[in-house]
Amino acid sequence: MTRPGDLARRRDQELARGLTPLRRKPKTLTEEPALLDVSRPAGPGGRVAGGGGTRDRSGKSATATSGSAAAAGDEQAGIAASPGDPTAAPDAEARRRAREIAARLALRRPRREAAATRRGPAGPLASVPYRGGADDIDLDQTLERLAGRAVAEDDDIVVRERVATRRCVVLLVDVSGSMRGERVRTAAATVGALAAELSRDHLAVVAFWSDAVVLAHLGTPVSAPRLVESMVRIPARGLTNVAFPLQVAARELALVPARDARAVLLSDCVHNAGPDPRPFAARLPRLDVLLDTTGEQDRWLGGELARLGRGKLRVAGTYRDVAPALSSFFAD
């Protein structure tokens, strides 16, 4: 019997055969990437769960019951770097500025303004009690409610109108290089702006390098300053595996209707470890790419990921470029 996983691999292989070869050859990983979940307090052992087992923070093999990750961690569930590590996080002033940017952009907009940005049909038609503003009466249900009543109330009038669906977005943030200067401000602005845009929807956040860490799952409350604080405390890694977070996003969105599901990738797209990420982009309902141009970047791969993910590519050279880019992503 053919398993679903086998079918997915076949589709990926067929797609890969028709793609232009990557312009840089990524390093082949000898271990499956690990996924750390710090969206909630660490459980027994602070385990790091990956596709092929578990690993501790250093990347060495670890058993599923190991307590080393929790013992080495801090209040951010074990993702902070050890003291004195110069690549661990920005200085205090940079962190303060990043939190300030995230908090300012995360302020909820007035209800009318937020609703105005939702262009097109808000969702499927549904029969709901009349609240004013709708003129398409559901005659069958209205007559059923009125049957036997001497006086009709407003709630007895049933109308057909579009009910807003809840969008579900997974933000994938590249932390493989140094989270300093403009790069940390861009990440902070992206988290803050998305928290505002999706204040009535669901946002998940995944930070990645050659491995990945889930900072927030869909459906859990999102504090933009807290997410930024968690991101800047992750020790910088040199390798970038863009394929792995795309797989994590696909799992996070697996039970969400395709019309409501999408991912946003914030990265320089310098993919230098792991398999070709393009087939995994094609699996997502939609993938938009915000290309970080504060350092080295691969605009060609970013464009390929957006094209195969049926999304858009936008460029962020400073944190001020983030809001216009996100507005473009959510305009349709």
Secondary structure, 3 states (H helix, E strand, C coil): CCCHHHHHHHHHHHHHHCCCCCCCCCECCCCCCEEEECCCCCCHHHCEEECCEEECCCCCEECCCCCHHHHHCCCCCCCCCCCCCCCCCCCHHHHHHHHHHHHHHCCCCCHHHHHHCCCCCCCCEEEEECCCCCCCECHHHHHHHHCCCCCCCHHHCEEEEECCCCCEEEEEEECCCCCCHHHHHHHHHHHHHHHHHCCCCEEEEEEECCCEEEEECCCCCCCHHHHHHHHHCCCCCCCCCCHHHHHHHHHHCCCCCHHHEEEEEEECCCCCECCCCHHHHHHCCCEEEEEECCCCCCHHHHHHHHHHCCCCEEEECCHHHHHHHHHHHCCC
